[in-house]
Amino acid sequence: MDPNTVYYVVAAVLVVVGVVGTVLPALPGLPLVFAGMLLAAWAGDFERIGIPMVVVLAVMTLLSMAVDFWATAHGAKRVGASRKALVGAVVGTFAGLFVFPPFGLFVGPFAGALIGELLHRRNVDRQSLGHAAKIGFGTWLGIVLGVVLKLGIAFAMIGLFALAWLW
């Protein structure tokens, strides 16, 4: 088997796993997509995918990481989330992913942020429960916004790569 064929197969697997990783928090989605594209460009001696396109894809990857951080932080800060709510959202995301897949991926961040905020407040009454629910929803909404934006960037990267490959 031609070594380049192996490289291209590995590159394709990296891109597919990376796209899945834009939704699953346990995987570094767009860095994996970029790694796959970089491997494919390298396997083709940068003839079809030149260095300028690799630089554009690298910048898009860095942009995606900033978007992910911004969207999550913006959603949480907009509703006044505490640090414990943010940690709770991360823990809830992982717990939801492994305990109740795939629905836990949507419920986990909300539940984790809600519990984190309740632990921060230490006073569970009707008002604090409502505030914690608002924070849980805002944090969850920020995470969802981040995933949607990252998916958009992932498909834009794939589209640019495909155009460069075909031309």
C-alpha positions as CSV (number, residue, x, y, z in Angstrom):
1,M,0.0,0.0,0.0
2,D,1.2,3.4,-0.9
3,P,2.3,5.4,2.2
4,N,0.5,8.5,0.9
5,T,-2.8,6.5,0.9
6,V,-2.3,5.8,4.5
7,Y,-1.6,9.4,5.2
8,Y,-4.8,10.5,3.4
9,V,-6.9,7.9,5.3
10,V,-5.5,9.1,8.6
11,A,-6.1,12.7,7.5
12,A,-9.7,11.9,6.7
13,V,-10.2,10.2,10.0
14,L,-8.8,13.2,11.8
15,V,-11.1,15.5,10.0
16,V,-14.2,13.4,10.8
17,V,-13.2,12.9,14.4
18,G,-12.6,16.7,14.6
19,V,-16.0,17.5,13.3
20,V,-17.5,15.2,15.9
21,G,-15.2,16.9,18.4
22,T,-16.8,20.3,17.7
23,V,-19.9,18.9,19.5
24,L,-18.3,16.6,22.0
25,P,-16.4,18.5,24.7
26,A,-13.9,15.7,25.3
27,L,-12.2,16.2,21.9
28,P,-10.3,19.2,20.5
29,G,-12.5,19.4,17.4
30,L,-11.1,22.1,15.1
31,P,-7.5,21.4,16.0
32,L,-8.1,17.8,14.9
33,V,-9.7,19.0,11.7
34,F,-6.7,21.3,11.1
35,A,-4.3,18.4,11.9
36,G,-6.0,16.2,9.3
37,M,-5.9,18.9,6.7
38,L,-2.3,19.7,7.4
39,L,-1.4,16.0,7.1
40,A,-3.2,15.8,3.7
41,A,-1.4,18.9,2.5
42,W,1.9,17.5,3.6
43,A,1.2,14.1,2.1
44,G,0.6,15.9,-1.2
45,D,3.9,17.9,-0.9
46,F,1.8,21.1,-0.5
47,E,1.1,21.0,-4.3
48,R,-2.7,21.1,-4.1
49,I,-2.9,22.7,-0.7
50,G,-0.2,25.4,-0.5
51,I,1.3,27.1,2.5
52,P,-1.0,30.2,2.2
53,M,-4.1,28.0,2.5
54,V,-2.5,26.1,5.5
55,V,-2.0,29.5,7.1
56,V,-5.6,30.5,6.5
57,L,-6.8,27.2,8.0
58,A,-4.5,27.7,11.0
59,V,-5.9,31.1,11.6
60,M,-9.4,29.8,11.4
61,T,-8.5,27.1,13.9
62,L,-7.2,29.7,16.3
63,L,-10.3,31.8,15.7
64,S,-12.5,28.8,16.6
65,M,-10.7,28.4,19.9
66,A,-11.3,32.1,20.7
67,V,-15.0,31.8,19.6
68,D,-15.5,28.8,21.9
69,F,-14.0,30.6,24.9
70,W,-15.9,33.8,24.2
71,A,-19.3,32.2,23.6
72,T,-19.2,30.2,26.8
73,A,-17.8,33.1,28.9
74,H,-20.3,35.6,27.3
75,G,-23.3,33.4,28.0
76,A,-22.2,32.8,31.6
77,K,-21.2,36.4,32.4
78,R,-24.3,37.9,30.7
79,V,-26.4,36.2,33.4
80,G,-23.9,36.7,36.3
81,A,-22.6,33.2,36.7
82,S,-20.2,32.5,39.5
83,R,-16.9,30.5,39.0
84,K,-18.6,27.5,40.6
85,A,-21.4,27.7,38.0
86,L,-18.8,27.6,35.2
87,V,-17.0,24.7,36.7
88,G,-20.3,23.0,37.2
89,A,-21.2,23.5,33.5
90,V,-17.9,21.8,32.5
91,V,-18.4,18.9,35.0
92,G,-22.0,18.6,33.9
93,T,-21.0,18.4,30.3
94,F,-18.7,15.5,30.9
95,A,-21.0,13.8,33.2
96,G,-23.9,14.2,30.8
97,L,-21.8,12.9,27.9
98,F,-20.8,9.7,29.7
99,V,-23.9,9.0,31.9
100,F,-26.8,9.9,29.6
101,P,-25.5,10.1,26.0
102,P,-26.6,11.9,23.8
103,F,-29.2,13.8,25.8
104,G,-26.9,14.3,28.7
105,L,-24.8,16.5,26.4
106,F,-27.7,19.0,26.3
107,V,-28.9,18.6,29.9
108,G,-25.5,18.2,31.6
109,P,-24.1,21.7,31.2
110,F,-27.4,23.3,32.4
111,A,-27.7,21.0,35.4
112,G,-24.0,21.5,36.3
113,A,-24.2,25.2,36.1
114,L,-27.4,25.2,38.1
115,I,-25.9,23.0,40.8
116,G,-22.6,25.0,40.8
117,E,-24.6,28.3,41.3
118,L,-26.6,26.8,44.1
119,L,-23.4,25.6,45.8
120,H,-22.1,29.2,45.4
121,R,-25.1,30.7,47.0
122,R,-25.5,28.1,49.8
123,N,-29.0,29.3,50.3
124,V,-31.6,27.3,48.5
125,D,-34.9,29.2,48.5
126,R,-37.3,30.0,45.7
127,Q,-35.4,33.2,44.6
128,S,-32.0,31.6,44.6
129,L,-33.3,28.5,42.7
130,G,-34.8,30.8,40.0
131,H,-31.6,32.8,39.8
132,A,-29.6,29.5,39.5
133,A,-31.9,28.3,36.8
134,K,-31.4,31.5,34.9
135,I,-27.6,31.1,35.2
136,G,-27.8,27.5,34.1
137,F,-29.8,28.4,31.0
138,G,-27.5,31.3,30.1
139,T,-24.4,29.1,30.5
140,W,-26.0,26.4,28.4
141,L,-27.0,28.9,25.7
142,G,-23.4,30.1,25.5
143,I,-22.2,26.6,25.1
144,V,-24.7,25.9,22.4
145,L,-23.8,29.1,20.6
146,G,-20.1,28.1,20.8
147,V,-20.9,24.7,19.2
148,V,-22.9,26.3,16.4
149,L,-20.2,28.8,15.6
150,K,-17.5,26.1,15.7
151,L,-19.5,23.9,13.4
152,G,-19.8,26.8,11.0
153,I,-16.0,27.4,11.1
154,A,-15.4,23.6,10.6
155,F,-17.6,23.4,7.5
156,A,-16.0,26.6,6.2
157,M,-12.6,25.1,6.6
158,I,-13.7,21.9,4.9
159,G,-15.1,23.9,2.0
160,L,-12.0,26.0,1.6
161,F,-9.9,22.9,1.7
162,A,-12.0,21.2,-0.9
163,L,-11.9,24.2,-3.2
164,A,-8.1,24.4,-2.9
165,W,-7.8,20.7,-3.5
166,L,-9.9,20.8,-6.7
167,W,-8.3,23.9,-8.2
